[in-house]
Every structure is written in structure tokens, then in C-alpha cells.
Amino acid sequence: MKTETAFEVELERNLTERKFDTVLETLKNPENDTYIETNVWNIINTVCLTLKTKDLVENEDDVDICRKILLDLVDRGSAKEVIVALMEDADSFKNHFHFSLLLEPLKRTLLKVPGKRGKSLEWVLSTLNAHIQTLSLPEDNDLQGDERMLLDADPAVMDANYVLASYLKFINTFVEEVSFETLSKKEDYYVDRVEHQREILQKFILILFDRPFLYQDLHVELDSNRPKSTIRTLCESYVHCLFKTCSNVFNLFKYETSPSKSSLKNAFNNAFTKKDDETREDIDDSENVPSLAMANLSYLIFVENIALDFQPFVYNHRYLFMKNLRYITLLLEKNQNLVLFKGLHLAQTLLSRLEEYEIVYNYIELGVFTEFPRLLMNVAIFSPIDTHRKMAVQVFFSYIGKCDWKGRYHLINQVLCTTNHSGAEGLVINLYKTYLNELLNGSVTDNYLLGKNLKLFLKKVYVLKEGVETDILEHSDRIMTSLNFLRYLLIRDSKDKNITGVWDLLPDISKKFLEPLSTGLDLSRAHYKQVAKDNQENARNKAKGCINSTVTVNNEVLPNVPPEFQKDLFEKALLTFDMIESILFRVRELS
């Protein structure tokens, strides 16, 4: 029998030299049984600390042999003693292999205490989840369409696949213990213990739907032959784990912790779950399920249809859209393109189920309903991904088409007054023109867009805030759309009828819009012609017949602007001025 010091020194030396087989043989030697059984805690600490600090677990083969070492020790000690020893090492993981190494020993230890597992299970899951939260996110390289297949080769995605696959095997064991299928085969069991373990498992699985799953590509095209990615398959498996312990998907929203005190706080909790008279004080509130995790779950439910068999069909579509709108806005607030993708598709899917005019104005006054179109416009203007920009516009059109006429009017005004972007402003002005045309042609019976509301709208449209100094080129989209709208009104609504009242406003429109626009056009055209002339002069003075001009942006000089680019810019600017002037001339003829 070796002395204590000699045993531990030799054990650490063999581990350091990566003689894992020798260590396992030493532990299995009957001569060491008595010492090992009375010093399990210390030996586990020695093994775990040596493996971690010296970074000895480098591959899957190391994981297998070192796992056998720990499992041999786990079987020799009391569950309480072993789990404390293992968790002392689990406060941080050297790498993903080290994480995977501890899962089986922890599982076997927890299985020894089925009746008193609550706090221990929660402690273990909290620690393991904390490591998963540290996983790197995939590179956001503005991938779209089939380009997203490249994410499968991203190192961050591959790491997530390895960690989540290992964790799934661990957590599924405890899910199966309390699943409906398992309990249906048992005659007797403790209901309170089952419910407690279910709640712990559900909560910690849900947390994973924030990070890492929210930032992964989970979409599967229905008409595509592309196979499901590993991360998507793993996500489905975790969802199925949830539903082994939950028959109604909406009951899971009771775990959400809202980040704000808004009027829609805990919307799903109030809407889809019954208030339990018993307060689960034994659940640790320090581990909260983020709202983004629930937003991602909503995306999986309604867009990916993963939980189709577990959702009740008792809620109407407007109710579901309203209760999910806060989740949509949370997704649209994020900068990551894969998160924006989820927000846009969730909005599009829920809106597609609504009937025209189903969203009444009273709802639009709520804060989240005001925030939604603003975020859509932000995506449409600033997203680097073309499909995102186009989809944001489509979703906005779909949203406004589901509103009543009062709602549509105020949404258009909201964009016009809050979005300082010529393209977005031109978009809603043209939309108003389309709706007004339907009204004047008799396709619409609601007159909300006429009368004083139309006059107020036109007063906002036909104004140049900077007068003759307005940058005509920058605001060209809005200006051209506004002129086309005015031309339409003057042609469609004769002066003797004046249904729209545009003829009453014409003197004011001429003073605040048409006259300064005409002067501004002359100034802008003269400016660009002079700049073009100066560049031609510079070009002739260059010995090589080319120029390397500079452009100043925010007091920073950007050198070497190609002359071909400059020429093209000048020509397009002058063409734009000509187009605006031609429409302006036609408007003056009609007035």
C-alpha cells in the first residue's frame, strides 16, 4: 500500500506525462481500493485540476480515456461528495473537450440521487449553461440566400455543434426521466418532484435559445433540396426535449423575464398560462430566461413550424400577432443579420395570416406598434443585405395593409415625420397617392384620407425645409414623388369639383414648395456644371491626361477619385435635375 503523498504524486506525474492508461490501471488495482474510497474527493480534485491547468485533454481520444478515469472514481464515492468535487473543477472549462469530459461523470453522479436532485441539478445546469454562453458567435459576413451554407464551415458553428451535441446527450437523460411517455408507464411517482425537475430542465433549455441558437442559421427552405445543417438539427432536438415535458408550447412563456416595465410585459405569461396559486420559491430566480430566447422560440414555432403538434389553435391571428410584436421588435433591434432575418420572417408570417383592416387605430397608438414600423424603416435603409432591405419594405406594406384607414393615415404620417430619408419619404407619399386613387375611383368607401386629413398631409409634403438651399440631389426621391402626386391631383381633381381641396392649397404650395424648388434647381444645376467644368480644366492641365481629385467628407479627405466616376456622377445629377424640372414645368402648366 502506497503512502498518501506517494500515491498523489505518482498520479499527477502519470497524468502530466499523458500516461492515462497507467492511471486507469492504478485506480483499478485492488490494492488501492481502500485508500481511493476514503479519499475520492481529493483524488478527483487532483485528476481534474491536473487535466485542466496543464491542458492535457486535446482530442476526443483523450476525452474517452479520461472519462473512464473519472467514472471509475465516481462509482466509488458518495454522490454528494463526488458532485461537489466535480463542480469545484467546473467553475471554468479550459476547452470544449474538458467540458465534454465532465458531462458523463456528472450525469452518473446525479442519477444516484433521484429523490433529492433539485438543487444539485440546477447547480450543474447553471454551470454548464454558463460555458455554453461563452461560445463564439459565427462571423456576420452579410451572407444571404445559399451563401449561408458557408456558415457550416465556420469554426464558431462547428464548436457550437460539438458542445451542444455533447450537452444534449447529458440533458436528455433527465428529460426522459420526467417525460410524459416515461411516466405513463409508471404507476407511482412523486408529482411535486417531477414538476420541479421539469421546470428546471425547461428553464435551462430555453436559455439556450438566446445564445447560442439565436445567432445561428436555423432556417430551412420548404422547396429547397439543401439538407438541414447540424445546428438546425440540434435545435430541433432541444425543442423536442422541451415538448417531452410540456404538452402546450405556450406554457413555456411563463419563464420569460421581461427587460422592461412596458404595458406588454409578460404578455405571453398573462395570455397563455394560468396563474399558479403556488409560488415556486425553490426555483432560483437568478437564472432568468431572456426575452430574446422567447422571441427565438416564437420564430421556431410560427416560421419554422417545429412545434406544430404542440401548439393550440384557439387564439385568433390578430391576437397572436399582437402578443408577438414585442418579440419582433426585439429581434429587429439587433444588428446581427441572422437575428434580423428571424425578426423579419416572424413578422411576415404572422402578418400574412391577418385579414385586411384587421388592425384598428387604437392598437397603433401603443408604443410597440409605433416602434415596429420605425425599425422596419431602419432595416430597409441601413441593412447591408439587399434581401433584408427589400423584405423590410414588403413587411411594412403588409403591415399597413392590415390596418384600418385611420391607422394607415397615421402610419404614413409617422414615417414622413420621423424618417429623415428621401427614399422612405417618397415611398409613403406614393402609397398615399395609391390609396387616394382607390378612394376617388370608388374602390374604397372610407373617406378618412380626404378632407382636413388630406390637407394636413399635403402641408407636410409640400415644403422645402431648407428653402432654395435644399440639396436637391439628396432629396430627389421625395421631391419627384411629391411632384408626381401634385400632378396627379391637378389632373384627377378638376378645379370646379375640387374634391380633394388641392386647389385651395395651391397658392401656399407654390410659395413654400414650387417657387423655392425652381430656384434651388437653377442653383444646383449651375453648381454641378461649374464643378464639371473645373474638373475638365484640371484634366487638360494634367500631363498624362488624367486627374486624381479629392473629395472631402466630414472634413476628411478621400483621395484619388477616378475621373470616370466623377463624370458619371455629374451626368446623373444633371439628368435628375432635368427630370424634376420637366415634372415641375408640367405642374405649373396644370395650375
N, C-alpha and C positions, 0 to 999 in steps of 0.2 A: 504493500500500500504506500503510495507516494504521499509526501507531506503536502500540505495545502499550497505552500509557496511554490514548490517544485511543479505541482500539477498545473497551476495557473500560468507559470512562466513558460512551461513547455507548450501549453495550449496556445498561448499568444504567439510563441515563436513559430509553431507549425502553421498557424493562420497567416502570419506575416509572410512566410515563405510559400504560401498558397498550397500547402500540403493538406488540402481539405479532406481527402480520403483517409489520411493518417489521423486527423482529428476525429472523424466519424468512427474509426476503429477504436480509438482511445475511449470514446464515450460508450461504445458498446461492450467494452471489456468488462466482464462481470466483477473483476477485482475493484473496479472504480464505482460500483453501483451505490454503495453506502455513502461515500463522500459526495457523489453527484446529487443524490436525492436530498441530502441535507444542505446543499449549497447551490441549489438550482438558480436562485436569484442572482448570486454573484457570477456564476458561470455564464448565464445568459447575457449579463451585462458585459462580461469580458469578450464574449463572441461578437455581440452586436457592435460594441464600441470599437473593437479592432477592425471589423469589416468596414465600418463607416469611416472612421478617421483616416484609415490608410487606403481607402477607396479600392478595396480588393474585389468587389463584385463588378466585373467588367462585361459580362455577357450572359446569355441565357443558360449556358452550361454551369457557370458559377452559381447562378440563382438556384438551379436544381440541386446541386450538392450541398450548398449552404442551407437550403431549405430543409434538407434531410437532417442536417446537424441540429437546427433549431427545433424541428418536430420531435426529435429524439429527446431533447431537453423538456419540451412542453409536456410530453407524456409522463414525465417523472415528478413534476411539481404540482402544487395546488393551483387551481385556476386563478384565485385572487393574487397569489404571489407571482405567477407567471405573467399575467396580463400587466401588472404594474412594471415588471422588469422589461417587458417588450415595449411598453408605452414610454418608458424613460428614454428609449432609443428613438422612438418615433416622433419626437418633437421636431425633428428635421431629418430630411432624407438627402443623402449625398447625391443620388441619381435615381432614375426610374427603375433600374434593376434592384436597387436597395429597397425601394417602395414595394415592388412585386415580391421580393423575398419574404417580407414580413406578413403578407396577407394570409397565407395558409396557416402559419403558426397562430396568428391572432384569431382566425376563424375556428381552429380546433379548440383553442382555449375558451372562446365564448360559448361554443357548443357544450362545454362541460357544465355550464350554469344556465339551463333553460328557464328556471323559475325566478332567478334574480339577475336578469340580464339587462334590464332597462338602462340604468346609469352607465354600465360598462359599455354597452353597445353604442350609446350616444357619445360617449367619450372617444371610442375608437373611430366612429364615423366622422366625428368632428375633426379629428386629427388627419385622417386620410383625405377628407374633402379639402382640408387646408392645403395639402400638397397639390391636389388637382387644380386648385385655384391659381397656383403659380405657373401652370403650363404656359408656354409661349403661344402667342396667337399667330395664325398664318399671316404672311405678308399680304398687305392690301394693295395689290398691283393693278387696280382698276380693271380686273378681269370681268368679262361678260360673255354670255352665251356658252358655247363649247369651250371657250378659254378657261372656264372654271375647272375643267378636268385637270388642268395643271396643278391645282391645289393638292391633288392626291400625292404628288411628289414633294410637297412642301415638308421640310423637316419637322416643323411645328405640328403639322397634321399627323405625320407618322408617329411622333411622340405621343400625341393625344390618343391615337388608335391603340398603342401599346398599353398605356396606363389605364385607359377606360375599359379595354378588354379584360385586363387583369382584375380590375376593381369589380367588373360585372360578375365574374365568377364568384368573387367573395360575397358581394351583397345579395346575389340571387339565392344563396343558400338560406339566408334568414328570411327572404321574401317567401320562399317556398314553404317555410315552416308555418307561416300565418296566412297563406293564400286560401282563397275560398275552396279551391279544389282539394287541398290537403285537409282542411278542417271538415269538409263534407264527409270524409272517410273516418272521422273520429267521433266517438260517442260523447266523450267528456273532455273538456278543456276549460281553462280559466279565461273567461271572456275579457276581463279587465287587462290581463297580461297580453292577450292577443291584440287588443285595440291599442295598447300602449306601444307595442313593438311596431305595429302598422304605422302609427303616427310618426314614430322616429324614422322609419325607413322612407316613408313618403316625403317627409320634410327634407331629408338629406339628398334624396334623389332629385327632388325638384330644384334644389340649389344648383345642381349641375347644368340645368337648362339655361342658367345665366352664363356662367363661364365653366366649361369651355364651349358648350353646344351653340350658344347664341352667335358666336363669331365663326362658326363653321358653315360650309355649304351643305345644306340639308335638303335642297330642292331636287325633286325628280320629275322630269317632264313626262307627262302621261303618254305622249305619242313618240317618245324617243326610245331608241334601242340601246341607249347608254346604260350599262349596268349600274346598280346602286354602289355608291362609294362605301368604303368601310366605315367611315364616320357616320354616314346616314344609317347604315345597318345597325351600328351600335346604339345610335339614338333611338331607333325603333325598339330595340331590346330593352332599353331603360324605360321607355314609355310602357311597354308591356309588363315590366316589373311593377310599375305603379298600379296597373289595372288588375293585377293578380290579387291586390288587396283593396281595390276600390271599384265599386260597380257603377258609379256615376262620376264621370270626369269632372263635372263642375264642383263636386265636393272638395276637390283638391285646392280650390282657390281660397279656402279658409286659412291657408297657411301664409298668405301674402302679407307682407309688411309694407304698407304704403309709405313712400318717401315724403308725402306732403299731407296737409290737412285740408285738401280740396273737398268740394261737395261730392265728388265721386270717389272719395276714399273708401277702400274696401268694397268696391261696387259688387264684385263677384261674390264676396263673402256674404253681403247682405242679400243678394239676389238669389243665389243658387244653394245656399246652405241654411239649415235650420240652426237657430241659436241653441247651443247645448247648455242646459242648466248647470251641468258640472263643468267647472273650470279645470282644465288640465294643468295644474300647477307643477306637475312633475316633468313637464316638457320645458326644456331650457330655452328661454326667450332670447338668449344671446345669439343663437343661431337662427337668423331671420331669412326667410325666403324672399329674395329681391323681386321687385315688381317686374323687372326685365325678364326674370325666369318665367313668370306667369305670362308675360307677353309672348315669349317664345313658345310656350305651351299652347297658347291660343293660335299662333301661326301653325303649329303642327296639327292642331285639331281641325281648323277650318280650311287651311290651304292644302296641307299635305294629307289630310283625311286619315291620319294614323289612328285616331281614337274613334273612328266612325261607329264602331259597335258599342261604345261605352258612353255615348252622349245622348241625352234625352231630346226628343223632338217636340217639346211642349212650349218652347219660347219662340215668339214670332221674330222675324228677321230684323225688324226695326229695333227691338229690344236688345238683340244680340249685338247689333252694330253700335248702339249707344253704350253698352257696357264694355265693349272692346275698344272704344275710341280712345280712351286714355292710354291703353297699351299701344295702340297705333302711333299716337303722338310720342310716346317714349321711344319707340323704335326709330321714328323719323328724326328725332333729335340727335341721334348718334351719327358720327362721321364715317364709321366703317361701312363700306359698300355692301357687305353681306348682311349687315343689320338693316340697312336701308331697304335692301331687297325684300326682307321679311315684312317690314312695315308697309311697303307699297303693295305687296301681294295680299297681305291680310286685309288692307283697306279695299282693294279692288274686289276681292272675293266676297266680302260682306256687303259691299255696295251693290254688287251685281244681283243680289237676292232681293233688293228693295224695289218697290213699285215707284213710278213717277209721282212726285208731290208728297211722298210719304213722310218726309222730314219737315215738320212745321217750324215756323219762325221762332216760336217760343223756345225751342231747343237751341237754335242758333245763337241765342243771346248768352248761353252758358260759356264759360271760359274755354273749356276743352274744344267746343265746336268752333270757337274763334281761332284757337291755336292751330287746328288741323289744316285749314287752307293756307295759313301763313307758312307752315312747314312744307306743305306741298310746293308752294311757290319757291321756297328756298332750294328744294331739291331740283326743281325744274330749271332754276337759274344757275346754281353753283355746282351741281354734281358733275364730276369729270366723266361719268359714264353716260353715253348717249341714250342707251335703253332706259336708264333711270330717269333722265330728264323727260323723255317722251312719255314714259309711263306716269310720271307725276302729273303731267298735263292731262293725260287721259283720265286719271283718277279724279282730278279736280273737275273736269267736265261731267264725269259720272256723278260726283257728289252734288254739284249744283243742280244737276238734272233730277235728283231725288228730292229737292227742296220745293216748297210751295213758292208762289211768285213773290211774296214778300221776302222770303228767305233768299231767293235768287238776287233780288234787288240789293239787299244789304250785303250779301257776299261780294257782289261785283263792286260795290262802293268800298268795301273793306280793302280789296286788292288795290283798287285805284288810289286809295288814300294812304296806304301803308307800304306798298311795294314800290320802291324807287327804282324801277326797271322798265325801260321803254317797251321791251317785248311783252312783258307781263301786262302792262297797262294797255297796250294795243290789243292784247288777247281778250281782255274783259270788255273793252269798248266794242269790239267786233261782236262779242257774244250778246251784248245788249242790243246791238243792231239786229242780230238774228232773231232774238226773242220779240223785239218790237215789230219786225216784219211779219212774224207769225200772228201777232195780235192784230195788226192792221189788215191782214188778209183774211181774218175771221177764223183762223185755226185755234185761237185762244180766246176765251170769253172773259178772263180776269183782266181788269183794266189797271192793275196796280202799277204797271210800268208807264202809264200815261199821266197826264195832269201835272200836279205840282211835283210829283216824284221825278218825272222826266225832266222838268225844268231845272230842278236842283242838280240832277245828274249832268245835264248839259253845261250848267255853270261851272261844274268841277272840271269838265273835259276841256272846254274852250277857254283856256287860259295859258299863257306862257309866263311861268313864274319869274324868269329872269329877263322877260321882255325881249328886246331886239338882240340882247347879248346871249340869248339861249343857244346852246350848242346844238345846232340843227341836225348834225350828223348823229350825235349820240341819242337824240330823242326822235329820230326819224320814224321808227316803228309807230310810236304813239301819234306823231303828227300826221302821218299818212293815213292811219286808220281813222283818226278824228275827221280829217278832211273828207274821206270817203263816206263816213257816217253822215256828215253835214250835206254832202252832195245827194246822198240817198234821201234824206229828209226833205230837201227842197224839191226833188223830183217827185217823190211819192206823195207828199202832202202839199197840195196847191195852196196858194195864198188865200183864196176865197174860203176854203174849208178850214185850214189851219187847225186840224185835229190835234196835232202834237204841240202846238204853241210855239214852234220853232221860229215863225215869222215875227212873233213878238220879241223874241230874244236876239234877233239878227243884228240890230244896231249894237247891242252890247258885245256880241260875239265878234263883230267886225272890229270894234275898238280894242278889245282885250286879246284877240287871237289873230284875226286875219291881217290887220294892218302891221302889228309888230312882226308877224311871221314873214310878211313880204319884205320888210326892211331887213330882217335877220337873214333872209335868203340872199339878198344882194350883198350884204357884208360877208357872209360865209363864202359865197362864190368868188368874190373879189379876193378874199384872203387865200383861198386854195389856189386860185390862178396865179397869184403873186408868188406863193411858195413854190409852185411848179416851175414858174419862170426862173426863180432864183436857182433852183436845182439844175435847170438846163444851163444856166450861165456857169455854174460851178463845173458842170460836166465838160463844157467846152474848154474850160481853163485847165483841165487835168491833162497832163501829158499823155497818159495812157487811155484816155477817153472814158474813164470810169470814175466814180466818186465813192468815197467812203464817208457818208454823212453820219451824223449822230442825232439821236432822239433823246430828249430829256423827259423822264417820268419821275414825279415826286422829287425833283432836284437831283436825281441820279441819272448820269449819262449812260445810255446804252449805245455803244459804238458800232460802226460798220453795218449800217442799214443798207441792204442792197438797193441799187438804183431802180432795178426792175420792180421791186416791191413798192418803192415809193411811187413810181409811175402808176402802177396798178391801183394803189390807194387813192391817188388824186383823181384818176379817171372814174373810179366808183363813187367817190364823194360828189363829183360834178354831175354824174348821172343821177344820183339820188336827189340832188337839188333840182335838176330838170324835171324829174317825175313829180316832186312835190309842187313845183311851180305850175306844172300843167294842170294838176288837180285843183290847185288854188285858183287858177285862171277860170276853170270851168265853174267853180263855186261862185266866183264873182259874177260870171255871166248869168247864172241862175238867180242870183239875189238882186 
